[in-house]
């Protein structure tokens, strides 16, 4: 037992000696390498090395040195002060030069290290449920106030690249802003132009929305009810043939009720509230009729007969409509009939001196701009003169030569005596005073006085067919019977001292200065006019009878037609080529109306064939008297717009959206117009 205790005692003493020697060894080894290890820990910020109160001031100096060195702002040698514990346990202080450190050492900002430490502490505290972190708010606030500086200096080349990139971004941003502003301006200008082109003069039902914007099923009920009426008529015919009076009476009764419910409706929104009930009732009676009378072959026959009958009715209605349109086109409204009567009455109340225009040398001056207007319509002629003078740059150089018939001569003269066209010169002549214009000289006048022509004109109502009657009615318009319409082929005889003259119809409106037309080089041609052919439309074969060899041997059927209404005539070339003689020759050949029907355009195409110089299309836009689908921008930019066709602007037939181009030149405040009740409401 004692021996055992002795062994334990010896072992314990050895253990104690070993334990005592280990710290001594560690202390000695640590003392040898303490300089390097302690400096590394101080720089990396692993733990604070200032443990004594005497070293607080030195601590601040060390931190300042570390920050400056970490940012590479101080390149001179730095003294680094460290503390350590020697073998006896005493605290020692030692100074080390920074140049003695190894180049592999990395200097760090202790502020950044402290922030990392505090963030790691914050995460640790958050993981602990009972820990409060309010105490660290001040610490975080102090850290956030510290400026963050880059770890390494930025190279000047990199700074220049960054500046160039920023400059490119700014420049591109400015370009995009400028492009966006230009697009906004373009969109605004386009919207303004569309607003200007919008027609505000259309009355009655009108919508700016086109048909394709409407619901595709907006008329489904109307179509259904109309189909039901058609089927009811077919079944009623079959029921009547089979003596099924009950079904027949029901079908007829419901057909009438459905037709009354539809009325003039075009869309479902226009139907009466009872329309749906009528459709249901009709559907019930149709189902009964189908069960009792349905036969596919028989039903197909009935529908075919109904279709043929409807087509015949449509053709008849079209012919009647054409006849009525022609009849309305040649009538004169009561206010327009009143105007020449009142003017004529006042004209004959004037003295002989007051009935004449002031004498003027301008009437035969070839250096001025001369116009020829042949018309019996006082109001229409005034619009032509007013619109021309209004747009003329030098109105005092414009001379208007007006020729009318004996019936309207006094009214036409009285109008321009009371309403002179500003500084322009006016002349009014009577066609019946042209003694040289007689039947022996003029073939068309001889033809108009013949008994066969009178029968052709005035006995159209005695024709056996409606087609022939309506066709003849078209040429019974007074303009085809008046020599004013054919006087355009005698311009050199009417104005023997003129060299150039601009011919204007009375159904045109001038929108620009026409003076440049006198400077157009006609290239030796007689007639300057705007061509009207578009593809196959308005070519020679439309006006002339090419089945006649006299026509087919001399003219090209695909030659382009042109328009009477605004024509510049070179009267010198006219006389050289004897244009009036050519016209007479062809009129004599057409005495039986086998080459063309009546009118002035077909003989004009023949007479001026290969003698017409085409003008730019913008000088003369046609179709305002028959075509409701003309381009509004072309009308707006045209020098002259022409209401050729039956829908003249002074008639109720006029196309509403074109009427304003004409009515704006009517002086509604004129006493004569007010006396005859011609106002803006009548012509709007």
HUBELSUL-V300131 format. One record per backbone hydrogen bond with DSSP energy under -1.0 kcal/mol. CO is the residue of the C=O (numbers start at 1). NH is the residue of the N-H. Records with the same first field share a line. If there is no record, write none. Layout:
BEGIN
CO = NH + NH
END
This chain:
BEGIN
1 = 5
2 = 6
3 = 7
4 = 8
5 = 9
6 = 10
7 = 11
8 = 12
9 = 13
10 = 14
11 = 15
12 = 16
13 = 17
14 = 18
15 = 19
16 = 20
17 = 21
18 = 22
19 = 23
20 = 24
21 = 25
22 = 26
23 = 27
24 = 28
25 = 29
26 = 30
27 = 31
28 = 32
29 = 33
33 = 37
34 = 38
35 = 39
36 = 40
37 = 41
38 = 42
39 = 43
40 = 44
41 = 46
49 = 51
52 = 55
53 = 56
55 = 59
56 = 60
57 = 61
58 = 62
59 = 63
60 = 64
61 = 65
62 = 66
63 = 67
64 = 68
65 = 69
66 = 70
67 = 71
68 = 73
69 = 72
78 = 98
80 = 96
82 = 94
84 = 92
86 = 89
90 = 86
92 = 84
94 = 82
96 = 80
97 = 100
98 = 101
102 = 105
109 = 113
110 = 114
111 = 115
112 = 116
113 = 117
114 = 118
115 = 119
116 = 120
117 = 121
118 = 122
119 = 123
120 = 124
121 = 125
122 = 126
123 = 127
128 = 131
133 = 136
134 = 137
136 = 140
137 = 141
138 = 142
139 = 143
140 = 144
141 = 145
143 = 146
155 = 159
156 = 160
157 = 161
158 = 162
159 = 163
160 = 164
161 = 165
162 = 166
163 = 167
164 = 168
165 = 169
166 = 170
167 = 171
168 = 172
169 = 173
170 = 174
171 = 175
172 = 176
173 = 177
174 = 178
175 = 179
176 = 180
177 = 181
178 = 182
179 = 183
180 = 184
181 = 185
182 = 186
183 = 187
184 = 188
185 = 189
186 = 190
187 = 191
188 = 192
189 = 193
190 = 194
191 = 195
192 = 196
193 = 197
210 = 213
211 = 214
215 = 218
217 = 220
218 = 268
219 = 223
220 = 224
221 = 225
222 = 226
223 = 227
224 = 228
225 = 229
226 = 230
227 = 231
228 = 232
229 = 233
230 = 234
231 = 235
232 = 236
233 = 237
234 = 238
235 = 239
236 = 240
237 = 241
238 = 242
239 = 244
240 = 243
243 = 245
244 = 248
245 = 249
246 = 250
247 = 251
248 = 252
249 = 253
250 = 254
251 = 255
252 = 256
253 = 257
254 = 258
255 = 259
256 = 260
257 = 261
258 = 262
259 = 263
262 = 265
267 = 270
268 = 271
272 = 275
274 = 278
275 = 279
276 = 280
277 = 281
278 = 282
279 = 283
280 = 284
281 = 285
282 = 286
283 = 287
284 = 288
285 = 289
286 = 290
287 = 291
288 = 292
289 = 293
290 = 294
295 = 299
296 = 300
297 = 301
298 = 302
299 = 303
300 = 304
301 = 305
302 = 306
303 = 307
304 = 308
305 = 309
306 = 310
307 = 311
308 = 312
309 = 313
310 = 314
311 = 315
312 = 316
313 = 317
314 = 318
315 = 319
316 = 320
317 = 321
318 = 322
319 = 323
320 = 324
321 = 325
322 = 326
323 = 327
324 = 328
325 = 329
326 = 330
333 = 337
334 = 338
335 = 339
338 = 342
339 = 343
340 = 344
341 = 345
342 = 346
343 = 347
344 = 348
347 = 350
365 = 368
369 = 399
370 = 502
371 = 401
372 = 504
373 = 403
377 = 381
378 = 382
379 = 383
380 = 384
381 = 385
382 = 386
383 = 387
384 = 388
385 = 389
386 = 390
387 = 391
394 = 397
395 = 398
397 = 369
398 = 425
399 = 371
400 = 427
401 = 373
402 = 429
403 = 375
404 = 431
408 = 412
409 = 413
410 = 414
411 = 415
412 = 416
413 = 417
414 = 418
415 = 419
420 = 422
421 = 424
425 = 400
427 = 402
429 = 404
430 = 433
431 = 434
433 = 435
434 = 437
436 = 438
438 = 442
442 = 446
443 = 447
444 = 448
445 = 449
447 = 450
450 = 454
451 = 455
452 = 456
453 = 457
454 = 458
455 = 459
459 = 462
460 = 463
465 = 469
466 = 470
467 = 471
468 = 472
469 = 473
470 = 474
473 = 476
477 = 480
478 = 482
482 = 485
486 = 489
487 = 490
490 = 494
491 = 495
495 = 498
499 = 571
501 = 569
502 = 372
503 = 567
507 = 643
509 = 641
514 = 517
515 = 518
516 = 519
517 = 520
522 = 525
526 = 570
527 = 613
528 = 568
529 = 615
530 = 563
534 = 537
537 = 534
538 = 561
539 = 542
540 = 543 + 544
544 = 546
545 = 548
548 = 551 + 552
549 = 553
551 = 554 + 555
556 = 559
557 = 541
559 = 540
561 = 532
565 = 505
567 = 503
568 = 528
569 = 501
570 = 574
571 = 575
572 = 576
573 = 577
574 = 579
578 = 582
579 = 583
580 = 584
581 = 585
582 = 586
583 = 587
584 = 588
585 = 589
586 = 590
588 = 591
590 = 593
595 = 545
600 = 604
601 = 605
602 = 606
603 = 607
604 = 608
606 = 609
608 = 611
611 = 526 + 527
613 = 529
616 = 619
617 = 620
618 = 639
621 = 642
623 = 626 + 627
625 = 647
631 = 635
632 = 636
633 = 637
639 = 511 + 512
640 = 621
641 = 509
642 = 624
646 = 648
648 = 651
651 = 654
655 = 658
659 = 662 + 663
660 = 664
662 = 665
663 = 666
666 = 668
667 = 670
670 = 674
671 = 675
672 = 676
673 = 678
674 = 677
679 = 683
END
